[in-house]
C-alpha cells in the first residue's frame, strides 16, 4: 500500500476547514481539498477548549500542539515539533493513571525492602517519616486506620459467611445485608481519608531528593500534593539559592548598594592603574621631601666633599696666593658639581610604594566615593557588589522562610532520629 499524499496547512487554514466541517476533524478529511491526504500543520496548532475528540488525518505539527480541555484521547499518530499541552483531557488522565500505577508498584517494592523503616536512619527514611509524622500530628490522617480496616474486614468476612449460610427469607437477612453495606462503606471511607507511610513517593528532580508526593488517600488535603522536607542547613541553602536567583534577575544599578560594594575587589582592580599613575607622574602626587639620591650619587658627593676638605686643609698651609686661588677655584667647581648631582634627585621607591599603598587603602575604605569621583555610573559600581554579603544580609533581615517555596513558610516541624526537619508545601500538581 502506497503512502498517502501530504498537504501542508497553516493552523489558520486548518481551523478554517475545521469550522467549515462543523468542527469534526473526520469530516475535514472528506473535503475535496483534503481527501486521501495526510495533513502537516506548518506552525503551532491551538485547539484548546474545542469540542473535538480526535485529530484524525494530522500526521505532524511543526510547532507546539495545545489540546487542553478537549476530549482527545490519542495523538500517537502525530509528530509534534515542540511540545504538547494536554491538560484536562482523556489523554492526560490516562497518562496520570499510568504514572500513579507505576508509582504504587514502586512503593510496594520499597515496602518489601523496608526502605522507609525509621530504624534505617537514612536521609530518605528520615524525611519520609518526618512528613508522615506531620500528617499524623495535623490529623490529616488516622495512624490507626489500617488496624481499623483489618478489624472491619474481619467483621465483614464473618458477616458475609453468616449471610451465605442463611436464606433470603431469614428474618435477619436484611439486617445482615445492611450491616455489610455499612462496613464496606466504612472501609472505603477509611481508604479514601487516609494513607500509609508507603503512600509517600519520593520524586527525583535531577540530583534533588527532597520532594515527596502523596499518591493515595484521595479525600485528604495531602493527596496529589508535593511536599518538601528540609533540614535547617538545607533551608538556608534553598533560601540562599533563591535569593541568588533574585539578585541575578534584578537591575542592581538602580539600587542603593553602596554598603555592599566590595572594597577589596575595587582596590585589587585599580591597584595596577594607581601604581602606573603615580610612577608616570610622581610630581603630581609626591613632595620634594620624598625625593632622594641614588647610592652612586651619594658616593660621588662623598668623594667630592672629601676632596673639598683636603683642599681646605691645603689652603690653610699654603702662602702662595696663586696656588691658593687655584685651589679655591676647585672648591667652587666642587660645590657646583654637588649642586648638579643633587638636582638629579628622584622620588624614592619607598615614597612611591607608600603613596600607592595609602591611596589603595583609602579606596578600600570608601570604594564608592572613589568610583564616583572617577566618573563611573551606578551600573559599573554594581559590578563590585559583594553578592554573598548582600544575600546574607537579606537572609538576616527578612528570614529564610519567605524565600523558600513562594514564601508560604513551613507547614510543620518533625524530629526524626535526633534531626529536625521542616515541612514545606510546593504549589502545583504532583503528576
C-alpha positions, 0 to 999 in steps of 0.5 A, spaced: 500 500 500 502 506 497 503 512 502 498 517 502 499 524 499 501 530 504 498 537 504 501 542 508 496 547 512 497 553 516 493 552 523 489 558 520 487 554 514 486 548 518 481 551 523 478 554 517 476 547 514 475 545 521 469 550 522 467 549 515 466 541 517 462 543 523 468 542 527 469 534 526 476 533 524 473 526 520 469 530 516 475 535 514 478 529 511 472 528 506 473 535 503 475 535 496 481 539 498 483 534 503 481 527 501 486 521 501 491 526 504 495 526 510 495 533 513 502 537 516 500 543 520 506 548 518 506 552 525 503 551 532 496 548 532 491 551 538 485 547 539 484 548 546 477 548 549 474 545 542 469 540 542 473 535 538 475 528 540 480 526 535 485 529 530 484 524 525 488 525 518 494 530 522 500 526 521 505 532 524 505 539 527 511 543 526 510 547 532 507 546 539 500 542 539 495 545 545 489 540 546 487 542 553 480 541 555 478 537 549 476 530 549 482 527 545 484 521 547 490 519 542 495 523 538 500 517 537 499 518 530 502 525 530 509 528 530 509 534 534 515 539 533 515 542 540 511 540 545 504 538 547 499 541 552 494 536 554 491 538 560 484 536 562 483 531 557 482 523 556 489 523 554 492 526 560 488 522 565 490 516 562 497 518 562 496 520 570 493 513 571 499 510 568 504 514 572 500 513 579 500 505 577 507 505 576 508 509 582 504 504 587 508 498 584 514 502 586 512 503 593 510 496 594 517 494 592 520 499 597 515 496 602 518 489 601 525 492 602 523 496 608 526 502 605 522 507 609 523 503 616 525 509 621 530 504 624 534 505 617 536 512 619 537 514 612 536 521 609 530 518 605 527 514 611 528 520 615 524 525 611 519 520 609 517 519 616 518 526 618 512 528 613 508 522 615 509 524 622 506 531 620 500 528 617 499 524 623 500 530 628 495 535 623 490 529 623 490 529 616 490 522 617 488 516 622 495 512 624 490 507 626 486 506 620 489 500 617 488 496 624 481 499 623 480 496 616 483 489 618 478 489 624 472 491 619 474 486 614 474 481 619 467 483 621 465 483 614 468 476 612 464 473 618 458 477 616 458 475 609 459 467 611 453 468 616 449 471 610 451 465 605 449 460 610 442 463 611 436 464 606 433 470 603 427 469 607 431 469 614 428 474 618 435 477 619 437 477 612 436 484 611 439 486 617 445 482 615 445 485 608 445 492 611 450 491 616 455 489 610 453 495 606 455 499 612 462 496 613 464 496 606 462 503 606 466 504 612 472 501 609 472 505 603 471 511 607 477 509 611 481 508 604 479 514 601 481 519 608 487 516 609 494 513 607 500 509 609 507 511 610 508 507 603 503 512 600 509 517 600 513 517 593 519 520 593 520 524 586 527 525 583 528 532 580 535 531 577 540 530 583 534 533 588 531 528 593 527 532 597 520 532 594 515 527 596 508 526 593 502 523 596 499 518 591 493 515 595 488 517 600 484 521 595 479 525 600 485 528 604 488 535 603 495 531 602 493 527 596 496 529 589 500 534 593 508 535 593 511 536 599 518 538 601 522 536 607 528 540 609 533 540 614 535 547 617 542 547 613 538 545 607 533 551 608 538 556 608 541 553 602 534 553 598 533 560 601 540 562 599 539 559 592 533 563 591 535 569 593 541 568 588 536 567 583 533 574 585 539 578 585 541 575 578 534 577 575 534 584 578 537 591 575 542 592 581 544 599 578 538 602 580 539 600 587 542 603 593 548 598 594 553 602 596 554 598 603 555 592 599 560 594 594 566 590 595 572 594 597 577 589 596 575 587 589 575 595 587 582 596 590 585 589 587 582 592 580 585 599 580 591 597 584 595 596 577 592 603 574 594 607 581 601 604 581 602 606 573 599 613 575 603 615 580 610 612 577 608 616 570 607 622 574 610 622 581 610 630 581 603 630 581 602 626 587 609 626 591 613 632 595 620 634 594 621 631 601 620 624 598 625 625 593 632 622 594 639 620 591 641 614 588 647 610 592 652 612 586 650 619 587 651 619 594 658 616 593 660 621 588 658 627 593 662 623 598 668 623 594 667 630 592 666 633 599 672 629 601 676 632 596 673 639 598 676 638 605 683 636 603 683 642 599 681 646 605 686 643 609 691 645 603 689 652 603 690 653 610 698 651 609 699 654 603 702 662 602 702 662 595 696 666 593 696 663 586 696 656 588 691 658 593 686 661 588 687 655 584 685 651 589 679 655 591 677 655 584 676 647 585 672 648 591 667 652 587 667 647 581 666 642 587 660 645 590 657 646 583 658 639 581 654 637 588 649 642 586 648 638 579 648 631 582 643 633 587 638 636 582 638 629 579 634 627 585 628 622 584 622 620 588 624 614 592 621 607 591 619 607 598 615 614 597 612 611 591 610 604 594 607 608 600 603 613 596 600 607 592 599 603 598 595 609 602 591 611 596 589 603 595 587 603 602 583 609 602 579 606 596 578 600 600 575 604 605 570 608 601 570 604 594 564 608 592 566 615 593 572 613 589 568 610 583 564 616 583 569 621 583 572 617 577 566 618 573 563 611 573 555 610 573 551 606 578 551 600 573 559 599 573 559 600 581 554 594 581 559 590 578 563 590 585 557 588 589 559 583 594 553 578 592 554 573 598 554 579 603 548 582 600 544 575 600 546 574 607 544 580 609 537 579 606 537 572 609 538 576 616 533 581 615 527 578 612 528 570 614 529 564 610 522 562 610 519 567 605 524 565 600 523 558 600 517 555 596 513 562 594 514 564 601 508 560 604 513 558 610 513 551 613 507 547 614 510 543 620 516 541 624 518 533 625 524 530 629 526 524 626 532 520 629 535 526 633 534 531 626 529 536 625 526 537 619 521 542 616 515 541 612 514 545 606 508 545 601 510 546 593 504 549 589 502 545 583 500 538 581 504 532 583 503 528 576 
